[in-house]
Amino acid sequence: MAKADVAETEIVPSPKGTPLVALIMGSRSDWPTLRHTALVLAELGIPFTAKIVSAHRTPERLVEFAKGARPAGYKVIIAGAGGQLIFREWSPR
């Protein structure tokens, strides 16, 4: 199956091993964008994990994740957020 045929909501399996990269997003709706990053990491054989960590809805989870990132072995954190709230707040009415 070609990459273009893969559904935007499909889970991308991580290569085996301790995840070196954490993909964090504000909500599930950010996955179609971060999924492309996961595909590249998988193609390069870099183990990763993807988590929903909303600073707005679950701030405690964000703090817990941040404090545990280094001990968990993450070398890179890639964060993505939709920004729809920001655009709605700043857009002319």
Phi, psi and omega in degrees: 000129178288154180304324181295337181275350184285131180297146182296340181262359183296141175287138177255115181292137177278145172300155181294150178125170178294127181300129178263338183237136174250125172260115179242144183220157182287330179201170180300333181292348177276348183301318180304331177278310182289341178303324179296322176296317179299320178298318179293315178300316179297318180296325179276354179077025181263118179295139182214168171224151178238132183223148171265118182223089183274121177293335182273314185270329183225063183300327179296320178296322179297313180297315179299316179298312183299316180294328183264359185297312181294311178300332179285348177098005179293134176258335182220139173239124176248117183248138177225144177216148186293317180081004181299323179298316180299312181297323179293321180293323187265346186286147177297146182258000000 
